[in-house]
């Protein structure tokens, strides 16, 4: 009996681990960067300032692969780009937790670790938090590295589409969802793409959109889903509404949800606010525009 019980326990634990096991896949870089600029190594740690797990000093992009159970898979897939001011990645609440939620709905998810601004210390979050109060210095230090992050987003779309059969997903149903700085990565994918990169949908969540103020909506623009809070600490709500209006004026599919409260960076956090349920609205959007779309 003991042997049988131990065997059963091993089977159960193995199944549980397999459900959310992920493969780390390095991505090629189409926009070269100088590795010597990243003096500090890549680091994962809990940030007391942001009260969440973060990854910093990413110099080599990669994706974490999360696949749904085969019986649930509906062929849809999403690149998930966490935010963090282009200095860090809020890897759980804006990455892995999103991937697991999508997996439960039959959607494959690929958490993107895009290249970040190299920090001078072990605590990149502390460095960038100090810069938020000085936008000019923030742009001076961060700006040179943003193109790498945007490039990595497009590379991820190309890579996953090229390997669609391997991941048991439909290459025509691959899109991107991103948060804050990751929302900028998602918005870039909605504006600037080749045929191989075009996302089936783009979901910038409380994104920074300054870079796209004068960008034109593509003729074959993908469906757009936007979420933001009115009391966003960085005042990102107005630009999110303008992005929605731009899509609508061009006759393209768009949906926007502006919450009265929720702040910036709510991701998958539980705050006992309506923002806790944004991802359910996102799934409803995907059902209509992608999953069940003919």
N, C-alpha and C positions, 0 to 999 in steps of 0.2 A: 504493500500500500504506500509506503514511504517513497519508494522509487517512482511509482506512478504519479504521486502527488508532485514530486520534484520535477518530473518530466513535463507534467501539465503546466507547472509554474514557468518553466523555461519556455515552453511554447507560447504562453500568454505574454510573457515579457518580450519575447522576440517579435511577436506580432505588434505589440504596442510600440516598440522601437522602430519597426519597419514602417509603420503608418506615417511617421513624421521624420523618417531618416532623410537626410539631404546629401546630395553630391555637390562638391565644390568644383566648379569648372572655370579654369582661367580663361579670360577673354583676350583675343588678339587686340592690339592697339593700332588703329588706323591713323591716329594723331600721336606722333611720338613725343615723349617727355623725357626729361633728364633725371634718371634715378638718383643721381648724386644730390639733388635738391631735397630729397626725403632723408634727412640726417637721422631722425628718430624712426624706430621700427614701427610697423603696424601694431596697434594695441587695442585690446578689448577690455573694457572696465565699466564699473557702475559709476555714473557721474552723480555726485551729490547735488550739483548745481541743477542739472536737468532732471534728476530723480529717475533715471532710466539707464539701461545698458547701452553703451555706445561703442562704435568702432572708429578709430582715428588713424591718421597717417597712411591711408590706403595709397600705395604707389603703383600697384598692379591690379587692374580690374578683374572681377570674377563674378560669377552668379552662383547662388545657392539654390539648388533644384529641389522643389517640393512638388510631388506628384500626387494626385488624388487616387483613391482606390479605383481599380479598373471598372468595377461595377457602377461607380458614380460618375466617371469621366464623361464629359459632354463635348470634348474637343476644343473647348475654349481655354485660352492661356493668357497670363498677364506677367509682364515685367513689373516688378515692384521696386520702386526707387525711394528709399528712406531719405529723410531730410536731416539737416544739421548745419545749415549755414555754409555748406561746402567745406567745412572743417571736420565734421563728424557725421556719423550715420546713427540715427536712432533705430538701431537694428531690430529691436523687438516690437515696440508698439507701432512702428511705421514700416516694419519689414516682415519678420518671421511670424508675428501674430496675424498679420494680414494674410500671409501665404497659407497658414493653417486654416483660417476661416474660409478662404476661397477653395481650398482643397475639399473641405466638407461639403461644398456646393458643386463639386465635380470639376473645378477649374484648376488647371496646372498653374503653378506660380514659380517665378524665378526672381529671387531677391538679389538686386543688383548692388554690388559693392563697387561704386565708381571711384575714380581717383579724386583725392581730396587735397586741400591746401596743406602743405607740410607745416608742422608746428615746430617751435623751437624748444618745447618742453614736453614732458610726459602727459600733461593735461591740456589737450587742445581745446576742450570745452571751456576751460577757464580763460584761455587766450581769446577765443572768439567772442565769448560773452562780454569781455571788456571792450571789444571792438564795436559791439552793437550800438553803443552810445556815440560812436564817432564814425558815421557813414563814409566819410571821405577816406579815412585810413583803412576802413574795412574793405572798400573797393580797391584801394591801392594794393593791399596784401592778398586779397582773394581773387580779384579779377583775372590775373594771369592764368589761374588754374581752372576757372569755370569752363573754358572750351574743352578741357580734357573730360570733365564730367558729362558734358553734352555729347561729346563724341562716343563715350562709353555707352550711353543710353542707346544710340543708334546702332552701335556694334552689337549690343545685346539683342536688339530686335532682329538684326540680320542673322546672328548666330542661332538663335532659337528657331527662327523660321527655317533655316537650312537643315536643322536637326529635328524637324517636326515629327517625322516618322518614328524616330528614336524615343521621343517623349509622348507618343500616342496622342498627338493633338493636331488640330486642323490649322495649317499655316495661314489660312484666310481669317482665322478667329483669334489672332494674337494681337494684344494691345498693351498699353502701358498705364500704370497708375503710380503717381509720385506725390510726395509730401514736402511742402515748403521748398527747400532747394531741390529736392527730388521732384517737386511739382514743376519747377523750372525745366528740369530734364524731360518731364512728360509733355509740357507745353511745347518745348522745342521739337519734340517728335511729331506733334500735331501740325507744326508750321513747316518744318524743313525735313523733307524725306525724299528718298528715291523710291522706285517701285518696289525694291527689295526690302525697304525699311518701313513702308507705310503701315502705321498701326491700324488695326481694325477698330480701335477706340482709343481715346486718350482721356485720362482722368487726373487733371491737376488738382490736388487737394491743398487748400490754403497756400497757393503758389506765389512766388515772387515773379512778377511779369514785366518788370521795367524793360527788359531786353526786347520785348515784342510789341511795344507801343505802336510802332510804325509798320509792323509786319502785315502782309496781306493774307487773307484766308485762301488756302489752296483751292483750286478748282474741284478737286476730289477729296476735300477735307474729311477726315474721319469724324464720327459722332463724338461729342465732347460731354463729359460729366465734370462739374465743378462743385466743390463744397468749401465753405469758409464761414467764419463767425464774424458778426458785426463788430465785436469787441476784440478782434485780432490785435495783439500788441504791436504788430508791424503795419497795421492799417492796410492789409492786403485785400479787404472786401471790395472796395470800389473798383480796383483793377480786374477782379474776378468777374464782377457784374459787367464791366466793359467788354471783357473777353466773350462772355455769353452774348452780348448784344452784337458784337462783331460777327460771330458765327450765325446768329439769327438773321442779321441783315444780308448775309451772303446766301441765305436760303439753305443753310446746313443744319443738321441735327445737333441740338445742344440742350442740356439740362443743367440748371444751377440751383443750389440750395444755400441760402444765406441764413444762418442761425442767429438769433438775437444775442446769444452768449455761448461761450465755449472756449474762448481764447485762441491762442496759437498753439499748434502742436498737439491737438487732442488725439489724433491717431486712433488707436484701439484702446485708449485709456477709458476707465470707467469713472465718470464724474457725476453720475446720476443727473445727466442733462440730455436734452434731445440729440446732442452731437454723438452720444453713445451709439446711436442707431444709424449713422450716416451710411455705413457699409451695407445695411439692408436695402437702403434706397439705391445704392450703387448696383447691387445685385439685381434689383428690379429693372434698372436701366439696361444691364447686360442681357437679361432675359429677353427683352423686347428687341434691342438693337443688334445683338450678337448671337446669343445662344440659340434662340428660336427663330432668328431672322433667316428668311429664304432668299 
